[in-house]
Amino acid sequence: MTTSVLSIAISGITPADQGAMAEAARRWDSIAKPIGGLGLLEEAVIRAAGVQGTADVSLDRKVLAVFCADNGVTEEGVTQIGPEVTASVAASMAWGEACVCRMAWTAGAQVFPVDIGIAHPVEEGGLLRRHVTRGTRSIAKGPAMTRDEAVAAVVTGITLAEELKGRGYRLLAAGEMGIGNTTTAAAVTAVLLGRQVEEVTGRGAGLSDEGLERKIAVIRRAIEVNAPDPRDPLDVLSKVGGLDIAGMAGFYLGAALHHVPVVLDGAISAAAALLAVRLCPDAAKALIASHRSAEPSSGLLLDALGLRPIVSADLKLGEGHRCRDHHAHAGYGHVHLSGHGHLPGPGHPALSPPELRWRHWCTAARPAARAGTRKIFCVRCPVRGLGSIWLPWRRWMRRAGRGSGATGPCGRTRASPPWSARGTWAG
C-alpha cells in the first residue's frame, strides 16, 4: 500500500510554474535597485513563486521538521558518542532547549521534532511520534532496513509535509538528528554520485584521524556488502541509508507535491534531497539551499542538485546533551525548582512569538533577576504539537478555571507534581 501511495505522490508532482517565476523576476527588476542586486535572495523568492504557482509569494508562516532516528552503524565505532544521545537531543528539542530551537525562535519559525526511528522511546510532550522501526541495522553487516520500511519512511515524510501545509505553513525546512547519520549520508552520496568514499566522508562531530579512517573503512565495507544499485534510489536508501534520511526525502517530495518551498540544511539533508530528485526530478523545484556546510560532500551534492547556497560559513553544528538541572542558559538566567530541575529564562524558544504576547513573565530581564529574587508560580504543560511550555500559575488558572479540580490544557490537575511548583529567578 505504501508503495502505491509513493507512486501516486510522485506522479502528482508537476514542474515549476514558469509564468509565476517570470512575473516574480519582472517585479524584482521593477524595483529601484540594480538588476539582480539582491542576488540569491531574489533567486530564492523566484523559486518560491514557481513552487507556489503565484508571484504573490507568501512565506509568513515557517516551520522546521527535525527527523530523529538511530542508525545501527554506530556499533561499528564510527562516532564519538553513543546512540542514546539521539533520544536525549530529541527530548531537548521537545523541550525547546536545543540550539536549533533558539535559532528557529529568532526566525519566527516553529520546530517539530519527529520520532521516525529513535531506538529508545522519548516520553516528552511535543515530539511527533511517527516511527517506522526502532532504529536501523548496521550497514556494514547488511541492509539498514527492508525496502518496505524505506518506502514507509518516505511516505511518512510526504504525509507530514501535507499536514503542515494543511496547518497553514507556507515555508518548510527539514533537519535531522541521528547519531551516525553522517556515515549513512556519506554512503548514500558515494553511491549516487559515483564518488570515492574518501571524497565524501568528513569528520562529522569532530572525529580524530584514526576515527575518520575507521569511518571510511566501514562505509567501503557497507557498499561492498550491500552492492546498492545507483539507478534505484530506494535500493540505495534501504541498503545504506537511514530512517531520518528517508523521512527527509519524503518531506521534500511532499513539499513539491503540495506546492510549498522547502529549505535544505547541510550535507545530510542534501543527500536526502538528491534521493528525492532521483525519485522525481520535478521535486527539485521546491528546494532552496540554505548553506554549504563543512562536510566535503556538501558542495558535491549541491552541485548535483543545481543549487547555490545562500550562506557559506563552514557550519557543522552537532547537537549535544540537553541542559539540565542547575545549568544556566547564557544570557537568559534560569529558575531553580525544588526537585523539578529548572525553568527556562526569558525568551525561551519553546514559546513561539505569538505566545509571548500573553506570557508576560517572559519579559522579565536578567538584570532584574540580579537586583533581587522574584518568586513565581509556574505550571509545566506539554501542549500537543508545540512542545513543553511553562505557563505562569495565575494565567493558567484564568484559562483553566479556579478550584482544586482545575486542569491545564494538557488535562493534568494543578495538584499533580511537577505540574505546579514554586520557583525563584536566579541571576
N, C-alpha and C positions, 0 to 999 in steps of 0.2 A: 504493500500500500504506500509506504513512504517513497518507494522508487517512482511510483506513478505521480505522487504529489510533486516530487522534484522535477519530473519530466514536464508536467503541466506548468510549473512555475517558470522553468527555463523557456518554454515555448511562448510564454506570455510577455517576456521581456522584449521591448521594442527599441529601435535605435533612438539616439538623442534627437530632440526636436530642433532641426536646423533653423527653422523660421524664428523660433524663440531666441535662439543663440544669436542670430543675425540682428534681431531687434535689440537685444541686450548690448551687443557690441556697438550698435548705432547710438544708443543712449549714452554709453561711456564716451564716445567720440564727440557728442554734442555738448559735453560739459567743458567749461572754461579751464582747460588744463592741456598739457602736451599730450598728443596722441599716444596712447599706451603708457601714460605717465605713472600709473599705479601698478604696472607690471603684472605679476602673478595674482595680485588681488583682483584685478579686473578679470583675468582668465578664470579664476575660481567662481566669480559671480556668473560669468557667461556659461560655464559648465553647469552651474546650478540651474540656470534658465533652461538649458537643454534637457535636464532631468525633469524639472517641474512642468515643462511644457508651456511656460509663460515668461515674458520679460519682466513681469512684476514679481520678482523673486522675493520670497518670504523665508527668512531664516531666524524668526523671532523666538521660536521655542527650540531649544537644543537639548540633546540627551546623549549620554555615553553609556554603552553597554559593555561591561567588562566580563569576558568569558573566562571562567575559572575552572581548571581541570588539572588532574595529576597525570604525570607521564611515567610509565613503568621503566623507562630508560634510566631513571635516577639510580636504580640498583646497580648500574654499571660504573658508578663513581664519576659521572660527568659533571657533577655540581658540587659546590662548596657546602650547601645546606641541604637538609632533608626534605622530603615531600610534605611533612607536617606543616611546613611554612605556608604552603598553598592555602590550607584551611585557616591558618592564623591571619593571613593577609586578607582573605575573603571576609572574615569576620570584621577586620579593621575597616574594610570598605563599607560593610553593612552599618557599622557604627559611624561612618563618615570621618574616620580618623586618618585614613591613608592619604599619602601625598596627592594622589590623583583627585581625591575628593576636594582638597583645598584648592587645587588648580581649577577644577571644574566649577566650584562655587564662585571663584573670582570671575569666571567667564559667564556666569549665569546659566550654567548647564546642570541638569540633573544626572546623577550617577546611579545606574542599576547594576550591581554585581550579580552575575548569573552563575549558578552552580550547574554546569553542564557535565561535570565528571570529577568532582572532588572525591578523593578516596575516603576521607574522614568527614562525615556529615557535619555541617555547621548549623547550629541551632539558632543563630542570631536572626532577629526580625529584619526585614528589608532585603533579604537575599532571595532572588528569584530561583526557584528550585525546578530546574529543567534537565536534570542529569539523565544521560543515556546509559552510562555504566559508571561504576565507581573507579574511575581511572582506567588507563590503558596498560597493555602489557609491554615488556621491553622489546624495542625494535631490533635489538642486537640478537635476539633469540627467535624471532618470528614476527608476524604481523602485529601491529599495535592494536588492531581491532578487526572485526569482521567487516565485510563490505556493507552489510545491512546496518551495522552500528554506525559506520561512517555516514551513510545516507541519512540515517535518523538524526544525527547531529547536525548535518547540513540543513535538513528540513526544520529542525528546532530554531536555527538562526533565521531562516526565512520567515517562520511564523512570528518570531519576536519582532522583526522589522515591521511586519504587518500590524502587530499590536501597538507598537509605538507610534506608527503613523496614525492609527485609529485614535490614539490619545491626544493627537494634535501636534506632535513634534514635527518640525519641518527641516531639521538638520540633525543627522545621526552621526555618531562616531563609535568606533569599535576599539576595544583594548583587550588585553588578556592578562591572566595571572595563572602561572603553572610552572612550578619548578621543573627544569629540564626541557622547557619548550624552545629554547634557543637551539638545542640539539635536534629536535624533531623538525624545526623550521629550516635548519641548515640542510638536513637530509632531503626534505621536500624541494628546496631550492636547487640543490645539486642535481637532482633527477630531472626536474622540469626544465632547467636551463642547460643541462648537459655540461656542467662545470665540474672541475676538480673539487674534491671536498675541502682542500686547504684554502681555496679561493673564497669559499662562502661561510667558513666557520670562524666565529670570533670567540672572545673570552667570556661572553655572557656577563654574569655579575662579578667579573674580576678573577677568572681562573689564572693560576700560575702557568708557567711554561709547560711544566710536567702535566698539569691538568688539561691544558689545551691539546697536547699530543694525545692524551688518553681519549679525549672527546673526539678528535679526528679519527682515531683508530676505531672507535665504537661506531661512528657514522659509516665509515667504509664497510665495516662488518655488517651493519644493518642493510646496506644496499646490496651487498653480495648475498646475504642470506635470503632476502625477500625478493630480489630482482624485480622491483616495481617497473611497470610499463609507462614511460613518459608520455605516451599517446593517450593514456587513460587516466585522467586526473583523480578519479575515485579510487583507482587501484593504488596510485601513489599515496593518496591520503590515508587509506585504510592500512597500508603496509608500514609506512614510515612517518606518518603524521600524528596528530593528536586531536582530542575532542575539542579543545579550545580553538585550534586552527580550523577544524571542520565547522564549528559554530560560527566563527567569523566569516568563513567563505559563504555560508548560507545567509548570513546577515547582509553581506554585500549583494548577493543575488536578490534578496528580499527588498533591499533599498532600491535597486534598479527596477524591480517589478512594480513597486508601489510609488515610483516617481519621487523619491526622496534622495537628495545628495548625502553622501556619507564620507566622513573624514578618516583617512588611514593614519595609524600611529607609526610605529617603527618597522623593523625588518620582519618580525613575526606576523604582524597584520598584513604586510605587503606580500608575504608568502601565501597567506590565505587569499588575498586579493587575486594573485596570479592563478590560484586554483579556480576561483570563481570565474575569471575571464577565460580560462581554458575550457571550463564547462559551458560558458556562454559569452562569446566575445562582446556582445552588446552591453554586458554588465559593466564594462569599462566606463560607460558614460556617467555613472553615478559616483565615481571615485575622485576624491580630492586628496592629494598628498600633503600632509602637514609638515613633515621634516625628513631629512636624510640623517639616519642615526649613525652611531659609531660602528655598528656591526658591518663587516665587509660585504655582506650580501645586500645591504640596504640599497646602495646605488645601482647594483646589477638588477635588482627586482624592479625598481622604479623605472629604469631604462626599458626593461622588458614590457612594462605596463604603459610606456609612453607618457609618464607623469613627471612633472617638475615640482619638487617640493618647495614650499614657501619659505621654510626655515632650514638652515644647515648649521647645527650648533653642536655636533658630536654628542647628542643626547644618548644616554644609556642608563636611564632610571630603572632601578630594580627595587621593588617594594620590600621592606623588611618586616620585622615583628611589630605588632601594634604597640602603641604606647599605653602602658597600664599603670594602675595604682598611683604612685606618687611621682610620676614623670610629668613635668610641665611641658606644654607646647610653647615653643619660643614665641615671645611677643604676645601671648594670649592670657597667661595666668591659668589657674585651674582651681577646681573646688575639691577639697578633701571631704570624703564622706566616711562615717564610721562603719567599716566593714563592707563598703559598697564601691570601692575603687575611687574613681574621680569623675568629675563633671568637666566637660569642655568649657573653655572660657569664651569670651565674647567673639562673635563672628564664626561660630563653629560651622564647618562646611556641611554637616548633616542637615542643616537648616537652609533650605533654598531661599533666595532673595524675597519672594513674596511672603514667606513665613516670618521673616524678620520684622515685617511691618507691625505684627501684633505680639511678637515675643519680645516685649520691651526689656526684659532682663538681659538680652544680648547686647544692649547698648552700653552696658557698664564698661568703663575704661580701666585698663590695668593701673594707671596712676591712682585712680580712686581706690583700688584694692590695696595699694601700698599705704594710702593715707589712713586706712583703718579697716577693721574687719566688718564685712557686711554679711549678715545672716540671711539666708534664703531657704525656702522650702521648694523642692523640685520633685517632679514625678517623671520617671522614665516610661515612655510609651512607644513601643515599636509599631509604627504605622505601616500597614502593608504597602509595599511599593515605594516607600520613602526612606526606609531605614530607621534605626532607633533614634529618637529625638527626645529632648528634655523640655518639659513644659513647666513654667512656674506654678506652684501649688494653687494659688488663688485663681489664675487663669484657667487651670484645669477644672477647678470646682465650679467656675462660672459656666464652662462648656458642658460639664457632665451633670451638673445638678448637685445640690448640697445633701448632706445626710450621710450616715455611716455606711449606707449601701451604694454610694455614688461610685460610678466607674468611669474610666477614661475611654478614649477612642478605641483602645485595644480590648475593652471589655473586662480588664482587671480592676479589682476593687482598690480603693485607696489604702486599705489596711494591709495589703499584701506586700511585704518587703521583697525586693528593694524598690518597689514602685513608689514609695514615699520615703523620703529621707531628709534630714536636716543637714545642711552643709554650710560652709563658710568660704568666702573668697580668700585666696591666699596669694600674695604677691610673689 
